[in-house]
Amino acid sequence: MHIKEYLKSKKNLVDKELFALIPDLKERPKIVHKAIRHALKGGKRVRPILCLASSKAAGGREKDLLKVSCAIEMIHAYSLVHDDLPSMDNADYRRGLLSCHKKFGVANAILAGDALLTLSFNLLSGATKDLALNSKVAKELSYAAGTFGMIGGQAIDISSSEKDLLTLEYINIHKTGALIAASCKIGAMAAKAKPKDISALFKFGEYIGLVFQIVDDILDSEGIAKLIGPKRAYEYAKELTEKAKSSISYQGKRARPLCDLADFILNRKH
Ligand code: GRG
């Protein structure tokens, strides 16, 4: 299957589950439930798809992991809602729509972000039949989303005015890379993969997480692309993509969708 068709079919799969998992619009507090729904609209679903593809590469079954992958997307959506707030990026638009606070007000957007984060862990507590696995996944995800991961990267990003290469690398690894790497690792964990395979898929995720942010910087003429120029930034991203692919190439055919995803992330235009 061509990567575009693959992404479309997996996005449909994730979206169906995702919107079924959030509270009904008729339930109170209606405004927050509306804001949550709004925050989940659009989006490429890269992280849940990476989770599903990693699980498959490690011999797992996608259907066992749909809830886990939705929990990951909820954390991503919360981070975008909070990142758009006036006290952070102050963005009016997200995914081609009004940002959550522009449509529902700042207070409701904060609540919607908090609710998505809470809902994610509520979901994880019973996401699979294996309670020990649910707990391990929650630990992994909370680490990646917390101060040693995404929040850590965001904090350094907003507190440093002049960013050198090392600072940018720290920000990229933590703000963007941590959740992407955790998505891959969690997919492998859920497939009950051997430690060696979990490590390989985590490594793949770490490389590809960096690539994701470098490409984002190239598209926005920011960060590393601004510092070293878009051509050098792309060459660097290409090198990292090759490293990502070679860390899982020993898995042969099973690694194919992930390698195609890596190329898609490197060459994406949005
Ligand atoms: C506010 C807790 C908190 C964290 C913010 C991840 C993050 C940290 C902010 C997101 C802002 C941003 C634009 C980061 C750059 C890379 C990135 C995560 C882009 C958006 O991800 P995509 O392209 O978005 O996967 P879609 O819309 O496709 O889901």
Boltz pocket constraint, residues with backbone or C-beta under 6 A from the ligand:
constraints:
  - pocket:
      binder: B
      contacts: [[A, 42], [A, 43], [A, 44], [A, 45], [A, 46], [A, 76], [A, 78], [A, 79], [A, 80], [A, 82], [A, 83], [A, 88], [A, 95], [A, 145], [A, 150], [A, 151], [A, 154], [A, 175], [A, 176], [A, 212], [A, 213], [A, 216], [A, 270]]
      max_distance: 6.0
